[in-house]
Amino acid sequence: TADDNQPSVAIQVFQGEREFTRDNKPLGTFELTGIAPAPRGIPQIEVTF
């Protein structure tokens, strides 16, 4: 996480293999909630498709 005690994170999903996000197709956004309170960087989130 980027902040101390961050309770959620918004994850944007794109289709494509271009280097820059702006050059890929946006598919949607979802919010991951329920992250336990902790110092920033301790909760680590890995997203794989």
Phi and psi in radians as a Rosetta constraint file:
Dihedral C 1 N 2 CA 2 C 2 CIRCULARHARMONIC -1.587 0.35
Dihedral N 2 CA 2 C 2 N 3 CIRCULARHARMONIC -0.409 0.35
Dihedral C 2 N 3 CA 3 C 3 CIRCULARHARMONIC -2.195 0.35
Dihedral N 3 CA 3 C 3 N 4 CIRCULARHARMONIC 2.693 0.35
Dihedral C 3 N 4 CA 4 C 4 CIRCULARHARMONIC -1.073 0.35
Dihedral N 4 CA 4 C 4 N 5 CIRCULARHARMONIC 2.440 0.35
Dihedral C 4 N 5 CA 5 C 5 CIRCULARHARMONIC 0.953 0.35
Dihedral N 5 CA 5 C 5 N 6 CIRCULARHARMONIC 0.605 0.35
Dihedral C 5 N 6 CA 6 C 6 CIRCULARHARMONIC -1.258 0.35
Dihedral N 6 CA 6 C 6 N 7 CIRCULARHARMONIC 2.065 0.35
Dihedral C 6 N 7 CA 7 C 7 CIRCULARHARMONIC -1.471 0.35
Dihedral N 7 CA 7 C 7 N 8 CIRCULARHARMONIC -0.275 0.35
Dihedral C 7 N 8 CA 8 C 8 CIRCULARHARMONIC -2.737 0.35
Dihedral N 8 CA 8 C 8 N 9 CIRCULARHARMONIC 2.923 0.35
Dihedral C 8 N 9 CA 9 C 9 CIRCULARHARMONIC -2.544 0.35
Dihedral N 9 CA 9 C 9 N 10 CIRCULARHARMONIC 2.409 0.35
Dihedral C 9 N 10 CA 10 C 10 CIRCULARHARMONIC -1.594 0.35
Dihedral N 10 CA 10 C 10 N 11 CIRCULARHARMONIC 2.293 0.35
Dihedral C 10 N 11 CA 11 C 11 CIRCULARHARMONIC -2.069 0.35
Dihedral N 11 CA 11 C 11 N 12 CIRCULARHARMONIC 2.103 0.35
Dihedral C 11 N 12 CA 12 C 12 CIRCULARHARMONIC -1.635 0.35
Dihedral N 12 CA 12 C 12 N 13 CIRCULARHARMONIC 2.392 0.35
Dihedral C 12 N 13 CA 13 C 13 CIRCULARHARMONIC -1.992 0.35
Dihedral N 13 CA 13 C 13 N 14 CIRCULARHARMONIC 2.277 0.35
Dihedral C 13 N 14 CA 14 C 14 CIRCULARHARMONIC -2.217 0.35
Dihedral N 14 CA 14 C 14 N 15 CIRCULARHARMONIC 2.637 0.35
Dihedral C 14 N 15 CA 15 C 15 CIRCULARHARMONIC -1.861 0.35
Dihedral N 15 CA 15 C 15 N 16 CIRCULARHARMONIC 2.277 0.35
Dihedral C 15 N 16 CA 16 C 16 CIRCULARHARMONIC 2.415 0.35
Dihedral N 16 CA 16 C 16 N 17 CIRCULARHARMONIC 2.947 0.35
Dihedral C 16 N 17 CA 17 C 17 CIRCULARHARMONIC -2.174 0.35
Dihedral N 17 CA 17 C 17 N 18 CIRCULARHARMONIC 0.270 0.35
Dihedral C 17 N 18 CA 18 C 18 CIRCULARHARMONIC -1.262 0.35
Dihedral N 18 CA 18 C 18 N 19 CIRCULARHARMONIC 2.690 0.35
Dihedral C 18 N 19 CA 19 C 19 CIRCULARHARMONIC -1.118 0.35
Dihedral N 19 CA 19 C 19 N 20 CIRCULARHARMONIC -0.687 0.35
Dihedral C 19 N 20 CA 20 C 20 CIRCULARHARMONIC -1.799 0.35
Dihedral N 20 CA 20 C 20 N 21 CIRCULARHARMONIC 2.392 0.35
Dihedral C 20 N 21 CA 21 C 21 CIRCULARHARMONIC -0.958 0.35
Dihedral N 21 CA 21 C 21 N 22 CIRCULARHARMONIC -0.689 0.35
Dihedral C 21 N 22 CA 22 C 22 CIRCULARHARMONIC -1.052 0.35
Dihedral N 22 CA 22 C 22 N 23 CIRCULARHARMONIC -0.348 0.35
Dihedral C 22 N 23 CA 23 C 23 CIRCULARHARMONIC -1.630 0.35
Dihedral N 23 CA 23 C 23 N 24 CIRCULARHARMONIC 0.042 0.35
Dihedral C 23 N 24 CA 24 C 24 CIRCULARHARMONIC -1.918 0.35
Dihedral N 24 CA 24 C 24 N 25 CIRCULARHARMONIC 2.905 0.35
Dihedral C 24 N 25 CA 25 C 25 CIRCULARHARMONIC -1.588 0.35
Dihedral N 25 CA 25 C 25 N 26 CIRCULARHARMONIC 2.135 0.35
Dihedral C 25 N 26 CA 26 C 26 CIRCULARHARMONIC -1.248 0.35
Dihedral N 26 CA 26 C 26 N 27 CIRCULARHARMONIC 2.273 0.35
Dihedral C 26 N 27 CA 27 C 27 CIRCULARHARMONIC -1.799 0.35
Dihedral N 27 CA 27 C 27 N 28 CIRCULARHARMONIC -0.510 0.35
Dihedral C 27 N 28 CA 28 C 28 CIRCULARHARMONIC 2.804 0.35
Dihedral N 28 CA 28 C 28 N 29 CIRCULARHARMONIC -3.134 0.35
Dihedral C 28 N 29 CA 29 C 29 CIRCULARHARMONIC -2.367 0.35
Dihedral N 29 CA 29 C 29 N 30 CIRCULARHARMONIC 2.465 0.35
Dihedral C 29 N 30 CA 30 C 30 CIRCULARHARMONIC -2.347 0.35
Dihedral N 30 CA 30 C 30 N 31 CIRCULARHARMONIC 2.762 0.35
Dihedral C 30 N 31 CA 31 C 31 CIRCULARHARMONIC -1.970 0.35
Dihedral N 31 CA 31 C 31 N 32 CIRCULARHARMONIC 2.196 0.35
Dihedral C 31 N 32 CA 32 C 32 CIRCULARHARMONIC -1.628 0.35
Dihedral N 32 CA 32 C 32 N 33 CIRCULARHARMONIC 2.038 0.35
Dihedral C 32 N 33 CA 33 C 33 CIRCULARHARMONIC -2.017 0.35
Dihedral N 33 CA 33 C 33 N 34 CIRCULARHARMONIC 3.001 0.35
Dihedral C 33 N 34 CA 34 C 34 CIRCULARHARMONIC 1.437 0.35
Dihedral N 34 CA 34 C 34 N 35 CIRCULARHARMONIC 0.386 0.35
Dihedral C 34 N 35 CA 35 C 35 CIRCULARHARMONIC -1.274 0.35
Dihedral N 35 CA 35 C 35 N 36 CIRCULARHARMONIC 2.205 0.35
Dihedral C 35 N 36 CA 36 C 36 CIRCULARHARMONIC -1.136 0.35
Dihedral N 36 CA 36 C 36 N 37 CIRCULARHARMONIC 2.482 0.35
Dihedral C 36 N 37 CA 37 C 37 CIRCULARHARMONIC -1.008 0.35
Dihedral N 37 CA 37 C 37 N 38 CIRCULARHARMONIC 2.299 0.35
Dihedral C 37 N 38 CA 38 C 38 CIRCULARHARMONIC -2.908 0.35
Dihedral N 38 CA 38 C 38 N 39 CIRCULARHARMONIC 2.836 0.35
Dihedral C 38 N 39 CA 39 C 39 CIRCULARHARMONIC -1.083 0.35
Dihedral N 39 CA 39 C 39 N 40 CIRCULARHARMONIC 2.661 0.35
Dihedral C 39 N 40 CA 40 C 40 CIRCULARHARMONIC -0.997 0.35
Dihedral N 40 CA 40 C 40 N 41 CIRCULARHARMONIC 2.514 0.35
Dihedral C 40 N 41 CA 41 C 41 CIRCULARHARMONIC 1.513 0.35
Dihedral N 41 CA 41 C 41 N 42 CIRCULARHARMONIC -0.280 0.35
Dihedral C 41 N 42 CA 42 C 42 CIRCULARHARMONIC -1.366 0.35
Dihedral N 42 CA 42 C 42 N 43 CIRCULARHARMONIC -0.934 0.35
Dihedral C 42 N 43 CA 43 C 43 CIRCULARHARMONIC -1.228 0.35
Dihedral N 43 CA 43 C 43 N 44 CIRCULARHARMONIC 2.071 0.35
Dihedral C 43 N 44 CA 44 C 44 CIRCULARHARMONIC -1.973 0.35
Dihedral N 44 CA 44 C 44 N 45 CIRCULARHARMONIC 2.363 0.35
Dihedral C 44 N 45 CA 45 C 45 CIRCULARHARMONIC -2.041 0.35
Dihedral N 45 CA 45 C 45 N 46 CIRCULARHARMONIC 2.215 0.35
Dihedral C 45 N 46 CA 46 C 46 CIRCULARHARMONIC -2.077 0.35
Dihedral N 46 CA 46 C 46 N 47 CIRCULARHARMONIC 2.209 0.35
Dihedral C 46 N 47 CA 47 C 47 CIRCULARHARMONIC -2.026 0.35
Dihedral N 47 CA 47 C 47 N 48 CIRCULARHARMONIC 2.217 0.35
Dihedral C 47 N 48 CA 48 C 48 CIRCULARHARMONIC -2.324 0.35
Dihedral N 48 CA 48 C 48 N 49 CIRCULARHARMONIC 2.386 0.35
